[in-house]
Every structure is written in structure tokens, then in C-alpha cells.
Amino acid sequence: MSNLFICLESVYIVLCLLLIVVIILQKKQSSGLGNLAGMRKTYWDKNKKNSAEGKLERLTKFFAGLYFIFTVLICCIK
């Protein structure tokens, strides 16, 4: 195994653990199908991006994107 592969796999494992932690830290959303029916947006919903929940959502999306990229890279190198 090459050094690049070992390095990518170690970063991949850390990334997986970070993604798990960020997902666990998120608050459960119990709105269910109410969002599909067009529920009203409240002040809190509009400014959610500035809250801790919004930051966790952005981190989740970022780590999920990195997870996908590293998965493809590892498969291509292997």
C-alpha cells in the first residue's frame, strides 16, 4: 500500500467519526410531513442559519461532501 492510500484512509476514518459526532449533536426535528404541507415560516426558521443548529447543519453538509469526495478518491486509488 502506498503512503498516499494510508494517509487518505486515516483522514477518511477521522472524517467518518466527525460526521457521526456532528449528526448525533443535532436536535431531532419532529415536524414530520408538516413541511411538505407548507407550514408557516417563523422568525426562528428564517434566522436559523445564525444559530448553533444552523451551523451544525452546515457542518453536516460539509462533512458529507468531504465524505463523498474521499470515498471516490479511495476507490479510484485502490
N, C-alpha and C positions, 0 to 999 in steps of 0.2 A: 504494500500500500504506500502510496506517495504521501509526502508531508502535507500537500495541499488537501488531500482527501481527509486526512486525520484532523487537520485544522478545521475544515468545513463541518465535519461531523461533530466536533466538540462545540463549535459555535451553534450548530443545529440543536444539540441537546440543551444547551443553555437557553436558546430561544424557545424551545418547547416548554421548558419549565417556567419561563417568564410569561408565556402565553397562558398557561394553566393558572398561574397566580393572578394575572390580571382578570381573567374570566371569573375566577372564584370571588374576587373582590367586588364585582359588580352587583348592584342591587337587583333583585328579581322584579321583573315588570309584569304585573298582573292585569294588564289592560285587556289581554286576550284578543278577541275579534273586534273589540270596540274601535280599534284604529282603522280597521277596514271600513267601518260604517261611517267614518268621517266625524269623529268626535271633535269637539271644540278644542282649539289650542289655547292653553292658558299662558299666563305670563311666565310661569316656570318652564313650560315646554319651549317657549321661544328663546329663553336665555339659558338653556340647558348646556350649551357649549362652553360656557364660562364656569360651570360648576365642576365639582370633583367627578360626578357621574359622566359628564361630557368628556372630560379628559380621559377617563377610563375607557370610554367608547372609542375615542380616537387612538389610544394606545392599543386597544384590541385590534382595530383595523390595521394599524401599522405593523404590529407583530404578526398578524395573519398574512399580510402581504409578504413580509420577510420570510415567513414560514414557507409560503408557496414558492418563492424565488429559490430558497435554499434547497427545497425538495427537488426542484427541477435541476439545479446545479449538481446536486449529489447524484441524481440519476444519470445525468449526462457524463459526469466524470467516471462513474463506475462502469 
